[in-house]
């Protein structure tokens, strides 16, 4: 069976972890901010907190991902 591009209108796939190194990006962005406030977290704690904060933010009403990231960062500051 061969695939013909004209048979499809849309091609979708999840790019996080495939095209984008999500974990490295989050770590690279957060660590300097946390260090500036004398906060040191190992990878396990960093991603555990990030996951918790992101789930909480995304469980509310819809907001753009840029806003999700901002709210997650503020939650690190609150904690």
C-alpha positions as CSV (number, residue, x, y, z in Angstrom):
1,X,0.0,0.0,0.0
2,X,1.4,3.4,-1.0
3,X,0.4,6.7,0.5
4,X,-0.7,9.5,-1.7
5,X,-0.3,13.0,-0.2
6,X,-3.4,14.2,-2.2
7,X,-5.5,11.8,-0.2
8,X,-5.0,13.8,3.0
9,X,-6.0,17.3,4.1
10,X,-4.2,17.4,7.4
11,X,-1.2,15.7,8.9
12,X,-0.9,16.0,12.7
13,X,1.5,14.6,15.3
14,X,2.8,15.4,18.7
15,X,6.1,17.2,18.5
16,X,7.1,17.4,22.2
17,X,9.8,14.9,22.8
18,X,10.1,14.2,19.0
19,X,11.0,17.5,17.4
20,X,11.3,19.5,20.6
21,X,13.4,18.5,23.6
22,X,10.7,19.7,26.0
23,X,12.5,18.6,29.2
24,X,15.7,20.4,28.3
25,X,13.8,23.5,27.3
26,X,11.9,23.6,30.6
27,X,15.0,23.0,32.6
28,X,17.1,25.5,30.7
29,X,14.4,28.2,31.1
30,X,13.6,27.6,34.8
31,X,17.0,26.9,36.4
32,X,18.5,30.4,36.0
33,X,15.3,31.9,37.4
34,X,15.2,29.6,40.3
35,X,18.9,30.0,41.0
36,X,18.4,33.8,41.1
37,X,16.1,33.2,44.0
38,X,18.5,30.7,45.7
39,X,16.3,27.7,44.8
40,X,18.1,24.5,43.7
41,X,16.0,21.5,42.6
42,X,17.1,18.2,41.2
43,X,15.5,17.1,37.9
44,X,13.0,14.9,39.7
45,X,11.7,17.7,41.9
46,X,11.8,20.2,39.1
47,X,9.6,18.1,36.8
48,X,7.3,16.9,39.6
49,X,6.5,20.5,40.6
50,X,6.3,21.6,36.9
51,X,3.8,18.7,36.2
52,X,1.7,19.5,39.2
53,X,1.5,23.2,38.5
54,X,0.8,22.7,34.8
55,X,-2.0,20.2,35.5
56,X,-3.6,22.7,37.9
57,X,-3.4,25.5,35.4
58,X,-4.7,23.4,32.5
59,X,-7.6,22.0,34.6
60,X,-9.1,25.5,34.6
61,X,-10.6,27.4,31.8
62,X,-8.8,27.5,28.4
63,X,-5.8,29.8,28.2
64,X,-3.1,30.0,25.5
65,X,0.0,27.9,26.3
66,X,2.1,31.1,26.7
67,X,-0.2,32.0,29.6
68,X,0.0,28.5,31.0
69,X,3.8,28.8,31.1
70,X,3.5,32.2,32.8
71,X,1.1,30.9,35.4
72,X,3.3,27.8,36.1
73,X,6.3,30.1,36.6
74,X,4.4,32.2,39.1
75,X,3.4,29.1,41.0
76,X,7.1,28.2,41.4
77,X,7.5,31.7,42.9
78,X,4.6,31.2,45.2
79,X,6.0,27.9,46.5
